[in-house]
Amino acid sequence: MAEIGHATRAGGRACRRRPAVSTPPRGAEIGHATRAGGRVVRRRPRGFDATWWERPARPARAAALGALALLSACGGNPAGPGPVDPGDRQVWRGLIVADEHRCSPYDAGDYRHPPSVEDDIVARLGGIFSPYTCETFASTRETDVDHVVARSEAHDSGLCGADAATRARFAADLRNLTLAAPALNRHEKSGKDAADWVPDRNRCWFAQTVVDVRRSYDLTIDEREMRALERILAGCASSAVVCDIASHSR
């Protein structure tokens, strides 16, 4: 870095530094200002020019301000690094890998599905059974509606910043809804992600559904869940739901 007068050349361009203003001894004349008794008494002259009329800075403060000015002029950021560019983040199967972040309070009431959705799930499955276990049920009164990607998990992965309409659409999205036994839904799986829970059956369907739903809503995925899902998907030839209903009927 070569010195050019009062300019410093950095990165092929000159960054000019303003000469530091030193503090004169007490009693010394500063233009039309006199330092006396530890304070500056100023008398503005005729034809006052604000560009040069300034109080002398203390040496340490002047040096700090000069360094910040030089850093700013040369493209630096005195406040430290800014937000990470999404282009610099790890991407897996179209999903940005990032830690979960609850940017607003979670309220399950924001993610309610209409009661009629249960009939739509049965029609989509072709029967009253749970893909998680292939267990069949006599009626939907014996089942819970479960979100494959849990509502709280989706909230912490990006929907915390979404509007009410987007949250409602997620809550009723049939791609993310299935049937489960109440004990499994409320206690075993609950709000866990794939890093902490995967079903006994149809794991390829489960893993691919998680990826597809997250992509649809621009949700992130944390590294632990990414690794758990990759272990499953790496060995999948199909993501179809396969259950031998007759052998699992009660």
PyRosetta script that sets phi, psi and omega in degrees:
from pyrosetta import init, pose_from_sequence

init()
pose = pose_from_sequence("MAEIGHATRAGGRACRRRPAVSTPPRGAEIGHATRAGGRVVRRRPRGFDATWWERPARPARAAALGALALLSACGGNPAGPGPVDPGDRQVWRGLIVADEHRCSPYDAGDYRHPPSVEDDIVARLGGIFSPYTCETFASTRETDVDHVVARSEAHDSGLCGADAATRARFAADLRNLTLAAPALNRHEKSGKDAADWVPDRNRCWFAQTVVDVRRSYDLTIDEREMRALERILAGCASSAVVCDIASHSR")
pose.set_psi(1, 111.3)
pose.set_omega(1, -175.1)
pose.set_phi(2, -93.9)
pose.set_psi(2, 142.6)
pose.set_omega(2, 176.7)
pose.set_phi(3, -84.6)
pose.set_psi(3, 131.4)
pose.set_omega(3, 177.9)
pose.set_phi(4, -126.6)
pose.set_psi(4, 93.8)
pose.set_omega(4, -175.6)
pose.set_phi(5, 59.6)
pose.set_psi(5, -120.4)
pose.set_omega(5, 175.6)
pose.set_phi(6, -99.7)
pose.set_psi(6, 16.3)
pose.set_omega(6, 179.1)
pose.set_phi(7, -111.7)
pose.set_psi(7, 142.2)
pose.set_omega(7, 175.7)
pose.set_phi(8, -109.5)
pose.set_psi(8, 128.0)
pose.set_omega(8, -179.7)
pose.set_phi(9, -93.2)
pose.set_psi(9, 122.9)
pose.set_omega(9, 179.6)
pose.set_phi(10, -139.0)
pose.set_psi(10, 127.8)
pose.set_omega(10, 178.0)
pose.set_phi(11, 65.5)
pose.set_psi(11, 29.2)
pose.set_omega(11, 175.5)
pose.set_phi(12, 86.7)
pose.set_psi(12, 3.5)
pose.set_omega(12, 177.5)
pose.set_phi(13, -137.9)
pose.set_psi(13, 155.0)
pose.set_omega(13, -175.6)
pose.set_phi(14, -87.6)
pose.set_psi(14, 131.3)
pose.set_omega(14, 176.8)
pose.set_phi(15, -115.6)
pose.set_psi(15, 108.5)
pose.set_omega(15, -173.2)
pose.set_phi(16, -81.1)
pose.set_psi(16, 137.8)
pose.set_omega(16, 177.1)
pose.set_phi(17, -108.7)
pose.set_psi(17, 134.8)
pose.set_omega(17, 178.3)
pose.set_phi(18, -78.4)
pose.set_psi(18, 132.5)
pose.set_omega(18, -179.5)
pose.set_phi(19, -58.2)
pose.set_psi(19, 134.1)
pose.set_omega(19, 179.3)
pose.set_phi(20, -66.6)
pose.set_psi(20, 143.3)
pose.set_omega(20, 179.7)
pose.set_phi(21, -96.6)
pose.set_psi(21, 121.0)
pose.set_omega(21, -178.4)
pose.set_phi(22, -87.2)
pose.set_psi(22, 158.8)
pose.set_omega(22, 179.8)
pose.set_phi(23, -95.4)
pose.set_psi(23, 118.8)
pose.set_omega(23, -178.6)
pose.set_phi(24, -75.2)
pose.set_psi(24, 164.0)
pose.set_omega(24, 177.6)
pose.set_phi(25, -66.0)
pose.set_psi(25, 158.7)
pose.set_omega(25, 178.9)
pose.set_phi(26, -59.7)
pose.set_psi(26, 141.2)
pose.set_omega(26, 178.3)
pose.set_phi(27, 89.9)
pose.set_psi(27, -10.9)
pose.set_omega(27, -178.8)
pose.set_phi(28, -77.7)
pose.set_psi(28, 150.7)
pose.set_omega(28, 177.7)
pose.set_phi(29, -81.9)
pose.set_psi(29, 131.7)
pose.set_omega(29, 176.3)
pose.set_phi(30, -120.0)
pose.set_psi(30, 88.2)
pose.set_omega(30, -173.3)
pose.set_phi(31, 60.2)
pose.set_psi(31, -115.7)
pose.set_omega(31, 176.8)
pose.set_phi(32, -105.5)
pose.set_psi(32, 18.7)
pose.set_omega(32, 176.2)
pose.set_phi(33, -110.5)
pose.set_psi(33, 138.9)
pose.set_omega(33, 179.5)
pose.set_phi(34, -119.0)
pose.set_psi(34, 129.5)
pose.set_omega(34, 175.8)
pose.set_phi(35, -88.6)
pose.set_psi(35, 122.4)
pose.set_omega(35, -179.4)
pose.set_phi(36, -147.1)
pose.set_psi(36, 131.2)
pose.set_omega(36, 176.5)
pose.set_phi(37, 64.5)
pose.set_psi(37, 26.9)
pose.set_omega(37, 175.4)
pose.set_phi(38, 87.4)
pose.set_psi(38, 2.5)
pose.set_omega(38, 177.8)
pose.set_phi(39, -136.0)
pose.set_psi(39, 157.6)
pose.set_omega(39, -176.4)
pose.set_phi(40, -95.8)
pose.set_psi(40, 126.9)
pose.set_omega(40, 175.5)
pose.set_phi(41, -105.3)
pose.set_psi(41, 116.6)
pose.set_omega(41, -173.7)
pose.set_phi(42, -105.0)
pose.set_psi(42, 141.4)
pose.set_omega(42, 171.2)
pose.set_phi(43, -127.6)
pose.set_psi(43, 110.4)
pose.set_omega(43, -177.4)
pose.set_phi(44, -70.3)
pose.set_psi(44, 129.2)
pose.set_omega(44, 179.6)
pose.set_phi(45, -79.5)
pose.set_psi(45, 167.7)
pose.set_omega(45, 174.0)
pose.set_phi(46, -65.8)
pose.set_psi(46, 147.9)
pose.set_omega(46, -178.1)
pose.set_phi(47, 68.1)
pose.set_psi(47, 36.4)
pose.set_omega(47, -176.4)
pose.set_phi(48, -56.4)
pose.set_psi(48, 131.7)
pose.set_omega(48, 179.6)
pose.set_phi(49, -117.6)
pose.set_psi(49, 110.4)
pose.set_omega(49, -174.4)
pose.set_phi(50, -68.2)
pose.set_psi(50, -15.0)
pose.set_omega(50, -177.8)
pose.set_phi(51, -71.6)
pose.set_psi(51, -24.9)
pose.set_omega(51, 179.4)
pose.set_phi(52, -113.4)
pose.set_psi(52, -12.7)
pose.set_omega(52, -176.6)
pose.set_phi(53, -84.3)
pose.set_psi(53, 101.8)
pose.set_omega(53, -180.0)
pose.set_phi(54, -146.8)
pose.set_psi(54, 150.4)
pose.set_omega(54, 179.8)
pose.set_phi(55, -72.8)
pose.set_psi(55, 134.1)
pose.set_omega(55, 178.6)
pose.set_phi(56, -58.6)
pose.set_psi(56, 134.4)
pose.set_omega(56, -178.9)
pose.set_phi(57, -88.0)
pose.set_psi(57, 151.9)
pose.set_omega(57, 172.6)
pose.set_phi(58, -66.1)
pose.set_psi(58, 147.0)
pose.set_omega(58, -175.0)
pose.set_phi(59, -54.7)
pose.set_psi(59, -44.1)
pose.set_omega(59, -177.7)
pose.set_phi(60, -66.0)
pose.set_psi(60, -41.3)
pose.set_omega(60, -179.6)
pose.set_phi(61, -68.1)
pose.set_psi(61, -40.2)
pose.set_omega(61, 179.3)
pose.set_phi(62, -62.6)
pose.set_psi(62, -41.3)
pose.set_omega(62, 179.6)
pose.set_phi(63, -65.3)
pose.set_psi(63, -41.1)
pose.set_omega(63, -179.8)
pose.set_phi(64, -65.7)
pose.set_psi(64, -44.6)
pose.set_omega(64, 178.9)
pose.set_phi(65, -63.4)
pose.set_psi(65, -38.1)
pose.set_omega(65, 178.6)
pose.set_phi(66, -63.8)
pose.set_psi(66, -40.1)
pose.set_omega(66, 179.8)
pose.set_phi(67, -66.4)
pose.set_psi(67, -40.4)
pose.set_omega(67, 179.0)
pose.set_phi(68, -66.5)
pose.set_psi(68, -40.2)
pose.set_omega(68, 179.6)
pose.set_phi(69, -63.8)
pose.set_psi(69, -42.1)
pose.set_omega(69, 179.4)
pose.set_phi(70, -64.7)
pose.set_psi(70, -42.3)
pose.set_omega(70, -179.6)
pose.set_phi(71, -63.8)
pose.set_psi(71, -41.5)
pose.set_omega(71, 180.0)
pose.set_phi(72, -66.4)
pose.set_psi(72, -43.4)
pose.set_omega(72, -178.8)
pose.set_phi(73, -64.5)
pose.set_psi(73, -28.7)
pose.set_omega(73, -178.3)
pose.set_phi(74, -94.1)
pose.set_psi(74, 12.0)
pose.set_omega(74, 175.3)
pose.set_phi(75, 90.6)
pose.set_psi(75, 9.4)
pose.set_omega(75, -179.8)
pose.set_phi(76, -81.1)
pose.set_psi(76, 170.7)
pose.set_omega(76, 178.6)
pose.set_phi(77, -125.0)
pose.set_psi(77, 99.7)
pose.set_omega(77, -177.0)
pose.set_phi(78, -64.3)
pose.set_psi(78, -17.0)
pose.set_omega(78, -179.0)
pose.set_phi(79, -86.1)
pose.set_psi(79, -1.5)
pose.set_omega(79, -179.5)
pose.set_phi(80, 98.9)
pose.set_psi(80, -178.8)
pose.set_omega(80, -177.4)
pose.set_phi(81, -65.4)
pose.set_psi(81, 144.4)
pose.set_omega(81, 179.7)
pose.set_phi(82, -88.2)
pose.set_psi(82, -169.2)
pose.set_omega(82, 179.8)
pose.set_phi(83, -59.7)
pose.set_psi(83, 148.8)
pose.set_omega(83, -179.8)
pose.set_phi(84, -72.8)
pose.set_psi(84, 131.4)
pose.set_omega(84, 177.1)
pose.set_phi(85, -66.7)
pose.set_psi(85, 127.2)
pose.set_omega(85, 178.9)
pose.set_phi(86, -53.5)
pose.set_psi(86, -27.1)
pose.set_omega(86, 179.0)
pose.set_phi(87, -66.7)
pose.set_psi(87, -17.5)
pose.set_omega(87, -179.7)
pose.set_phi(88, -92.2)
pose.set_psi(88, -5.6)
pose.set_omega(88, -176.8)
pose.set_phi(89, -85.5)
pose.set_psi(89, 160.2)
pose.set_omega(89, 176.9)
pose.set_phi(90, -73.5)
pose.set_psi(90, 135.2)
pose.set_omega(90, 178.4)
pose.set_phi(91, -120.0)
pose.set_psi(91, 131.7)
pose.set_omega(91, 179.8)
pose.set_phi(92, -128.9)
pose.set_psi(92, 119.3)
pose.set_omega(92, 178.8)
pose.set_phi(93, 50.5)
pose.set_psi(93, 39.6)
pose.set_omega(93, 178.1)
pose.set_phi(94, 83.2)
pose.set_psi(94, 5.2)
pose.set_omega(94, -179.1)
pose.set_phi(95, -113.0)
pose.set_psi(95, 136.8)
pose.set_omega(95, 174.7)
pose.set_phi(96, -76.0)
pose.set_psi(96, 128.6)
pose.set_omega(96, 179.7)
pose.set_phi(97, -87.8)
pose.set_psi(97, 117.0)
pose.set_omega(97, -177.7)
pose.set_phi(98, -156.7)
pose.set_psi(98, 155.7)
pose.set_omega(98, 176.8)
pose.set_phi(99, -65.6)
pose.set_psi(99, 151.5)
pose.set_omega(99, 176.6)
pose.set_phi(100, -67.9)
pose.set_psi(100, 149.4)
pose.set_omega(100, -177.4)
pose.set_phi(101, -149.0)
pose.set_psi(101, 119.4)
pose.set_omega(101, 179.2)
pose.set_phi(102, -91.6)
pose.set_psi(102, 94.1)
pose.set_omega(102, -175.0)
pose.set_phi(103, -82.9)
pose.set_psi(103, -8.5)
pose.set_omega(103, 175.3)
pose.set_phi(104, -153.2)
pose.set_psi(104, 158.0)
pose.set_omega(104, -177.6)
pose.set_phi(105, -59.8)
pose.set_psi(105, 143.8)
pose.set_omega(105, 178.4)
pose.set_phi(106, -90.1)
pose.set_psi(106, 132.1)
pose.set_omega(106, 177.2)
pose.set_phi(107, -134.0)
pose.set_psi(107, 114.4)
pose.set_omega(107, -179.1)
pose.set_phi(108, -58.3)
pose.set_psi(108, -25.2)
pose.set_omega(108, 178.7)
pose.set_phi(109, -63.5)
pose.set_psi(109, -20.7)
pose.set_omega(109, 177.9)
pose.set_phi(110, -77.3)
pose.set_psi(110, -10.0)
pose.set_omega(110, -173.7)
pose.set_phi(111, -125.2)
pose.set_psi(111, 42.6)
pose.set_omega(111, 179.6)
pose.set_phi(112, -87.6)
pose.set_psi(112, 140.1)
pose.set_omega(112, 175.4)
pose.set_phi(113, -104.2)
pose.set_psi(113, 153.6)
pose.set_omega(113, 178.9)
pose.set_phi(114, -69.0)
pose.set_psi(114, 148.6)
pose.set_omega(114, -179.0)
pose.set_phi(115, -58.2)
pose.set_psi(115, -31.0)
pose.set_omega(115, -176.9)
pose.set_phi(116, -67.4)
pose.set_psi(116, -12.1)
pose.set_omega(116, -175.7)
pose.set_phi(117, -66.5)
pose.set_psi(117, -23.0)
pose.set_omega(117, -178.6)
pose.set_phi(118, -63.4)
pose.set_psi(118, -41.4)
pose.set_omega(118, 177.8)
pose.set_phi(119, -64.2)
pose.set_psi(119, -36.0)
pose.set_omega(119, 179.0)
pose.set_phi(120, -67.1)
pose.set_psi(120, -35.2)
pose.set_omega(120, 178.5)
pose.set_phi(121, -66.4)
pose.set_psi(121, -43.8)
pose.set_omega(121, 179.5)
pose.set_phi(122, -61.5)
pose.set_psi(122, -41.8)
pose.set_omega(122, 178.9)
pose.set_phi(123, -64.8)
pose.set_psi(123, -38.4)
pose.set_omega(123, -180.0)
pose.set_phi(124, -68.5)
pose.set_psi(124, -40.4)
pose.set_omega(124, 179.5)
pose.set_phi(125, -74.9)
pose.set_psi(125, -31.8)
pose.set_omega(125, -176.1)
pose.set_phi(126, 88.0)
pose.set_psi(126, 17.2)
pose.set_omega(126, 178.8)
pose.set_phi(127, 170.4)
pose.set_psi(127, 172.8)
pose.set_omega(127, 179.7)
pose.set_phi(128, -98.6)
pose.set_psi(128, 88.2)
pose.set_omega(128, 179.0)
pose.set_phi(129, -151.0)
pose.set_psi(129, 167.3)
pose.set_omega(129, 179.3)
pose.set_phi(130, -108.3)
pose.set_psi(130, 122.5)
pose.set_omega(130, 175.9)
pose.set_phi(131, -62.0)
pose.set_psi(131, -20.9)
pose.set_omega(131, -179.2)
pose.set_phi(132, -66.2)
pose.set_psi(132, -36.0)
pose.set_omega(132, -175.2)
pose.set_phi(133, -128.3)
pose.set_psi(133, -11.8)
pose.set_omega(133, -172.5)
pose.set_phi(134, 67.0)
pose.set_psi(134, 16.6)
pose.set_omega(134, 176.6)
pose.set_phi(135, -74.6)
pose.set_psi(135, 137.1)
pose.set_omega(135, 178.4)
pose.set_phi(136, -101.4)
pose.set_psi(136, 160.1)
pose.set_omega(136, -177.5)
pose.set_phi(137, -134.6)
pose.set_psi(137, 151.5)
pose.set_omega(137, -179.1)
pose.set_phi(138, -71.3)
pose.set_psi(138, -32.4)
pose.set_omega(138, 178.9)
pose.set_phi(139, -157.5)
pose.set_psi(139, 169.2)
pose.set_omega(139, 179.9)
pose.set_phi(140, -71.8)
pose.set_psi(140, -10.3)
pose.set_omega(140, 175.7)
pose.set_phi(141, -67.2)
pose.set_psi(141, -16.7)
pose.set_omega(141, -179.7)
pose.set_phi(142, -96.0)
pose.set_psi(142, 3.4)
pose.set_omega(142, -175.1)
pose.set_phi(143, -122.8)
pose.set_psi(143, 164.4)
pose.set_omega(143, 168.3)
pose.set_phi(144, -113.4)
pose.set_psi(144, 150.3)
pose.set_omega(144, 168.9)
pose.set_phi(145, -83.9)
pose.set_psi(145, 125.7)
pose.set_omega(145, -177.8)
pose.set_phi(146, -118.5)
pose.set_psi(146, 140.1)
pose.set_omega(146, 172.4)
pose.set_phi(147, -88.4)
pose.set_psi(147, 120.4)
pose.set_omega(147, -179.9)
pose.set_phi(148, -56.7)
pose.set_psi(148, -54.0)
pose.set_omega(148, 168.0)
pose.set_phi(149, -87.9)
pose.set_psi(149, 110.6)
pose.set_omega(149, -174.4)
pose.set_phi(150, -57.5)
pose.set_psi(150, 149.6)
pose.set_omega(150, -177.3)
pose.set_phi(151, -61.2)
pose.set_psi(151, -44.6)
pose.set_omega(151, 179.6)
pose.set_phi(152, -66.9)
pose.set_psi(152, -33.6)
pose.set_omega(152, 178.1)
pose.set_phi(153, -65.8)
pose.set_psi(153, -43.8)
pose.set_omega(153, 178.0)
pose.set_phi(154, -65.0)
pose.set_psi(154, -37.9)
pose.set_omega(154, 179.3)
pose.set_phi(155, -59.9)
pose.set_psi(155, -45.7)
pose.set_omega(155, -177.4)
pose.set_phi(156, -78.1)
pose.set_psi(156, -7.8)
pose.set_omega(156, -179.5)
pose.set_phi(157, -104.4)
pose.set_psi(157, 7.2)
pose.set_omega(157, 176.3)
pose.set_phi(158, 147.1)
pose.set_psi(158, -29.0)
pose.set_omega(158, -177.9)
pose.set_phi(159, -72.5)
pose.set_psi(159, -9.4)
pose.set_omega(159, 174.8)
pose.set_phi(160, -61.8)
pose.set_psi(160, -22.6)
pose.set_omega(160, 179.0)
pose.set_phi(161, -103.3)
pose.set_psi(161, 6.9)
pose.set_omega(161, -177.2)
pose.set_phi(162, -90.1)
pose.set_psi(162, 162.8)
pose.set_omega(162, 178.7)
pose.set_phi(163, -82.4)
pose.set_psi(163, 173.0)
pose.set_omega(163, -175.3)
pose.set_phi(164, -62.7)
pose.set_psi(164, -37.0)
pose.set_omega(164, -178.7)
pose.set_phi(165, -64.8)
pose.set_psi(165, -40.3)
pose.set_omega(165, 179.4)
pose.set_phi(166, -67.1)
pose.set_psi(166, -40.6)
pose.set_omega(166, 178.8)
pose.set_phi(167, -64.3)
pose.set_psi(167, -41.0)
pose.set_omega(167, 179.1)
pose.set_phi(168, -65.9)
pose.set_psi(168, -38.5)
pose.set_omega(168, 178.5)
pose.set_phi(169, -64.4)
pose.set_psi(169, -41.7)
pose.set_omega(169, 176.6)
pose.set_phi(170, -61.9)
pose.set_psi(170, -44.1)
pose.set_omega(170, -176.3)
pose.set_phi(171, -61.0)
pose.set_psi(171, -31.5)
pose.set_omega(171, -176.2)
pose.set_phi(172, -106.5)
pose.set_psi(172, 10.5)
pose.set_omega(172, -177.5)
pose.set_phi(173, -73.3)
pose.set_psi(173, 114.0)
pose.set_omega(173, -176.2)
pose.set_phi(174, -62.4)
pose.set_psi(174, -25.9)
pose.set_omega(174, 178.6)
pose.set_phi(175, -63.5)
pose.set_psi(175, -24.0)
pose.set_omega(175, -176.0)
pose.set_phi(176, -107.8)
pose.set_psi(176, 8.4)
pose.set_omega(176, -176.5)
pose.set_phi(177, -115.1)
pose.set_psi(177, 140.9)
pose.set_omega(177, 176.6)
pose.set_phi(178, -151.4)
pose.set_psi(178, 179.2)
pose.set_omega(178, 178.3)
pose.set_phi(179, -102.7)
pose.set_psi(179, 147.2)
pose.set_omega(179, 178.2)
pose.set_phi(180, -150.2)
pose.set_psi(180, 153.9)
pose.set_omega(180, 172.7)
pose.set_phi(181, -64.5)
pose.set_psi(181, 140.6)
pose.set_omega(181, -178.3)
pose.set_phi(182, -52.8)
pose.set_psi(182, -41.3)
pose.set_omega(182, -178.6)
pose.set_phi(183, -63.3)
pose.set_psi(183, -40.7)
pose.set_omega(183, 179.2)
pose.set_phi(184, -67.4)
pose.set_psi(184, -45.8)
pose.set_omega(184, -176.2)
pose.set_phi(185, -65.5)
pose.set_psi(185, -43.3)
pose.set_omega(185, -171.0)
pose.set_phi(186, -88.3)
pose.set_psi(186, -23.1)
pose.set_omega(186, -174.4)
pose.set_phi(187, -122.5)
pose.set_psi(187, -49.7)
pose.set_omega(187, -174.8)
pose.set_phi(188, -74.1)
pose.set_psi(188, -51.1)
pose.set_omega(188, -179.4)
pose.set_phi(189, -89.8)
pose.set_psi(189, -55.6)
pose.set_omega(189, 178.8)
pose.set_phi(190, 49.8)
pose.set_psi(190, -125.5)
pose.set_omega(190, -178.4)
pose.set_phi(191, -99.5)
pose.set_psi(191, 17.4)
pose.set_omega(191, -176.7)
pose.set_phi(192, -71.6)
pose.set_psi(192, 154.1)
pose.set_omega(192, 172.0)
pose.set_phi(193, -101.0)
pose.set_psi(193, -177.2)
pose.set_omega(193, -173.5)
pose.set_phi(194, -67.2)
pose.set_psi(194, -15.0)
pose.set_omega(194, 176.2)
pose.set_phi(195, -70.6)
pose.set_psi(195, -24.6)
pose.set_omega(195, -175.8)
pose.set_phi(196, -116.5)
pose.set_psi(196, -12.5)
pose.set_omega(196, 179.5)
pose.set_phi(197, -156.1)
pose.set_psi(197, 133.4)
pose.set_omega(197, 169.8)
pose.set_phi(198, -137.2)
pose.set_psi(198, 152.4)
pose.set_omega(198, -176.4)
pose.set_phi(199, -73.7)
pose.set_psi(199, 163.0)
pose.set_omega(199, 177.0)
pose.set_phi(200, -71.3)
pose.set_psi(200, -34.7)
pose.set_omega(200, -177.3)
pose.set_phi(201, -120.1)
pose.set_psi(201, 159.9)
pose.set_omega(201, 174.3)
pose.set_phi(202, 53.2)
pose.set_psi(202, 46.9)
pose.set_omega(202, -178.6)
pose.set_phi(203, -68.2)
pose.set_psi(203, -33.1)
pose.set_omega(203, 178.6)
pose.set_phi(204, -66.0)
pose.set_psi(204, -42.4)
pose.set_omega(204, 175.3)
pose.set_phi(205, -60.3)
pose.set_psi(205, -46.2)
pose.set_omega(205, -178.8)
pose.set_phi(206, -60.1)
pose.set_psi(206, -49.5)
pose.set_omega(206, -176.5)
pose.set_phi(207, -64.3)
pose.set_psi(207, -43.3)
pose.set_omega(207, -179.3)
pose.set_phi(208, -68.4)
pose.set_psi(208, -35.2)
pose.set_omega(208, 176.7)
pose.set_phi(209, -62.5)
pose.set_psi(209, -43.1)
pose.set_omega(209, 178.5)
pose.set_phi(210, -58.1)
pose.set_psi(210, -46.7)
pose.set_omega(210, -179.2)
pose.set_phi(211, -64.1)
pose.set_psi(211, -47.1)
pose.set_omega(211, -177.1)
pose.set_phi(212, -63.3)
pose.set_psi(212, -42.7)
pose.set_omega(212, -179.1)
pose.set_phi(213, -67.3)
pose.set_psi(213, -43.0)
pose.set_omega(213, 179.2)
pose.set_phi(214, -62.4)
pose.set_psi(214, -41.0)
pose.set_omega(214, 178.6)
pose.set_phi(215, -64.2)
pose.set_psi(215, -38.7)
pose.set_omega(215, -177.2)
pose.set_phi(216, -62.1)
pose.set_psi(216, -30.0)
pose.set_omega(216, -177.0)
pose.set_phi(217, -112.1)
pose.set_psi(217, 16.0)
pose.set_omega(217, 178.9)
pose.set_phi(218, 53.9)
pose.set_psi(218, 40.5)
pose.set_omega(218, 178.7)
pose.set_phi(219, -86.2)
pose.set_psi(219, 150.2)
pose.set_omega(219, 175.1)
pose.set_phi(220, -84.9)
pose.set_psi(220, 174.2)
pose.set_omega(220, 175.7)
pose.set_phi(221, -141.2)
pose.set_psi(221, 137.2)
pose.set_omega(221, -179.7)
pose.set_phi(222, -83.4)
pose.set_psi(222, 165.7)
pose.set_omega(222, -171.2)
pose.set_phi(223, -65.7)
pose.set_psi(223, -37.6)
pose.set_omega(223, -179.5)
pose.set_phi(224, -62.8)
pose.set_psi(224, -44.6)
pose.set_omega(224, 179.9)
pose.set_phi(225, -68.5)
pose.set_psi(225, -38.7)
pose.set_omega(225, 177.5)
pose.set_phi(226, -56.4)
pose.set_psi(226, -46.9)
pose.set_omega(226, -178.0)
pose.set_phi(227, -66.2)
pose.set_psi(227, -39.4)
pose.set_omega(227, 179.2)
pose.set_phi(228, -64.0)
pose.set_psi(228, -43.0)
pose.set_omega(228, -179.6)
pose.set_phi(229, -70.5)
pose.set_psi(229, -37.2)
pose.set_omega(229, -180.0)
pose.set_phi(230, -64.5)
pose.set_psi(230, -37.3)
pose.set_omega(230, 177.6)
pose.set_phi(231, -60.2)
pose.set_psi(231, -35.6)
pose.set_omega(231, 178.7)
pose.set_phi(232, -76.4)
pose.set_psi(232, -52.1)
pose.set_omega(232, -172.9)
pose.set_phi(233, -65.7)
pose.set_psi(233, -27.9)
pose.set_omega(233, -179.8)
pose.set_phi(234, -61.9)
pose.set_psi(234, -23.3)
pose.set_omega(234, -179.1)
pose.set_phi(235, -108.8)
pose.set_psi(235, 13.5)
pose.set_omega(235, -175.9)
pose.set_phi(236, -94.0)
pose.set_psi(236, 131.6)
pose.set_omega(236, 172.4)
pose.set_phi(237, -100.0)
pose.set_psi(237, -20.0)
pose.set_omega(237, -179.0)
pose.set_phi(238, -151.6)
pose.set_psi(238, 152.6)
pose.set_omega(238, 176.9)
pose.set_phi(239, -114.3)
pose.set_psi(239, 20.9)
pose.set_omega(239, 179.1)
pose.set_phi(240, -74.8)
pose.set_psi(240, 151.5)
pose.set_omega(240, 174.4)
pose.set_phi(241, -80.8)
pose.set_psi(241, 124.8)
pose.set_omega(241, 179.9)
pose.set_phi(242, -126.1)
pose.set_psi(242, 116.8)
pose.set_omega(242, 177.4)
pose.set_phi(243, -140.5)
pose.set_psi(243, 136.1)
pose.set_omega(243, 173.1)
pose.set_phi(244, -90.6)
pose.set_psi(244, 89.3)
pose.set_omega(244, -171.6)
pose.set_phi(245, -58.9)
pose.set_psi(245, -39.5)
pose.set_omega(245, -175.2)
pose.set_phi(246, -61.0)
pose.set_psi(246, -41.3)
pose.set_omega(246, -176.5)
pose.set_phi(247, -76.5)
pose.set_psi(247, -12.6)
pose.set_omega(247, -179.3)
pose.set_phi(248, -111.1)
pose.set_psi(248, 9.1)
pose.set_omega(248, 178.9)
pose.set_phi(249, -74.3)
pose.set_psi(249, 146.8)
pose.set_omega(249, -179.1)
pose.set_phi(250, -93.0)
pose.dump_pdb("model.pdb")
